[in-house]
C-alpha cells in the first residue's frame, strides 16, 4: 500500500477519451478509502468539476492576476519576476470542496504568444504544482495531452502518468507523444487504461501497440451509455446510481494502481493485466 495514503497521479490523453471522467472518479474513490485528496484540473477545458460532482468551478488560479503580480513582482511580459513565489495558501483560499471531501483546484489557461509563455503566470502555476505534489496528500491531476503545466521540477513529484486510450490508432499515437513528453521531463512510470471499449478485437490491436511502446496496460473499461448521458447532464459517474459496469472497472483500476506501488523503491512495478 501507499505510505501515508499519499499518491500522485497525472491523468492524460487525447481530448474526448474520457480522462476527466476517470480522473474525477479515481479522486473520489481514493477519498472514500480515507485519502486526503486534491484534484487538480490542469486541462484548459476545466470540466473536472462535473466528474467530481461539484456544481461550479472555483476561480482558476491563472486568473488571479493581481495576486500573481503581488507574489511574483511582475505582470505578463514585464521585466524580472520571482521564479519561486509564495503559494502555500492557494489551496485553502481558492480550492472548492466537493463530495467525499475532495478538494478541487483549477489551474486555468495561460495566453501563449508565438514563442510560448515564460511568464509570471507560468512560474506561479509551476510553483503551485510543486507545492501540491510534495504535500502529504493524494493528488489526481487532469492534464491536457501536452502536459503543459509539468516541468522537470514538478515531474519529480509524479508517481504515475496514467494515459487514457480509446480503441483507435490516433489515440494510441497521442499516448506515444505523451510518453515521450513525460520521459523528457523525468517521468518513467507511465501506464495506460483503454476506455470506451466496444470491440475486443480492436483492444487486442491497441494492446500490441502499447506493448511495442513498453507501456503496461492496467485496465480495460467498457463503453457505458449511462456515463455518456451523465456527462452531458453534468452528473458525476458516482452519482448516477445503478452500479454502472464502467464504474466497477474504474474501481478495479484504483486497486491495481495501489497494488502496483513498490514502497521499497517508491516506484511502480509492471502489473500483470488480468482483465
Secondary structure, DSSP 8 states (H G I E B T S, - for coil): --GGG--EEEEE-STTSSHHHHHHHHHHHHHHTT--EEEEEESTT--HHHHHT-SS----GGG-HHHHHHHHS--TT-S---SS---TTHHHHH-EE-GGG-EEEE------BTTB--SHHHHHHHHHHHHHHTSSSEEEEEE-TT-TT--HHHHTT-SEEEEEEESSHHHHHHHHHHHHHHHHTT---EEEEEEEE--HHHHHHHHHHHHHTT-EEEEEEE--HHHHHHHHHT--GGGS-S--HHHHHHHHHHHHHHHTEETTTTEE-------
